[in-house]
Amino acid sequence: MRSIRHAALASLGLLALAAPIHGEEFVDGIAAQVGADIVLASEVERFAAPVQAKMNAAGAPRSEIVKMRAEILERMIERRLIEQAVRRIEIDATEVEIDTAIAAIANETGLTMDQLRRTVEAKGMTYEAYRDQIRGEIQRQKLISGAIRSRVRVEDKEVLALYEKRYAGQPEGGQEVRLRHILVPFGDGTDATETEACAVAEGARAQVNAGEDFAAVARDTSAVNAQFGGDVGWVHSAALAAWMAEPVSALQAGQMSPVLRTPFGCNVLYLVQRREFEPKTFEDAEPELRHEIFEERMAEEYTAFLEQLREQTYIERKGIYADAAPSFSSSPPSAAGQ
């Protein structure tokens, strides 16, 4: 269920801050004190209500919902800590920066500025309050950039070491294929027999033969990579599993295999594309690898920066949130740390 909770949390956008409260009734109060600031229980509920609805629909136990609410509170405590640091350093965001950021959001979501304004107001937030929210996001990004980004250094030798680790064993040539895969499992951990599983796989194959998109059928049928339409990605022919190699070698782009029976399930493979494999040179891989290392270091520095702010700030979680806090902390709920 942890993955359900994380997926639901990840789906929340900026506008969720303004979402109306639904679900169980509660008396508003203070969820946490962060230095001189507070986090209201109603703020936590605004985030928690839509997430809880998804978790309830997925059959999540009450304990997971309690953890989810506490996790949301932790993110809000982090927000307060960052806001306090912004105020101390007196970081500001110009009107032009705010206009530019909002225009970018509208463009990314395919909305006109008028449509974005109406969407904001439909969520119960004034447009002026929305601009203030964007101002706060810009200020936080400036703080993070100034306080954290400047600490991060990526050495050339680190990039080279990662390249050698990841690409040292790559083939010199040959072909690679991009596959989609439908897997219908049977046996251990499932209620299906081999006959039943293969009948489902045959049905999926028939749907594709009747004109349905393989990716769409895989999303509804496959036990692996369903969210990606069964996409396996690019695989070198020499790296294919033994049971895959021969059937794939007989396929042309746009064709699929017959149902393939394996000890773990009934499978259908679809060849999206075949191409000559070109070894990835260091020059080709260097920008991506450097960015990967940089992002990892940024995450580490951000965590350290937040811990420093926590150590310097009195934090107390109240009521039900105090009881849940130990799930996310090695220190007592009333301590300054998480």
Secondary structure by P-SEA (a helix, b strand, c coil): caaaaaaaaaaccccccccccccbbbbbccccccccbbbbaaaaaaaaaaaaaaaaaacccaaaaaaaaaaaaaaaaaaaaaaaaaaaacccccaaaaaaaaaaaaaaacccaaaaaaaaaaacccaaaaaaaaaaaaaaaaaaaaaccccbbbbaaaaaaaaaacccccccbbbbbbbbbbbbbccccccccaaaaaaaaaaaaaaaaacccaaaaaaaccccccccccccccccccccccccaaaaaaccccccccccccccccccccccbbbbbbccccccaaaaaaaaaaaaaaaaaaaaaaaaaaaabbbbbccccccccccccccccccccc
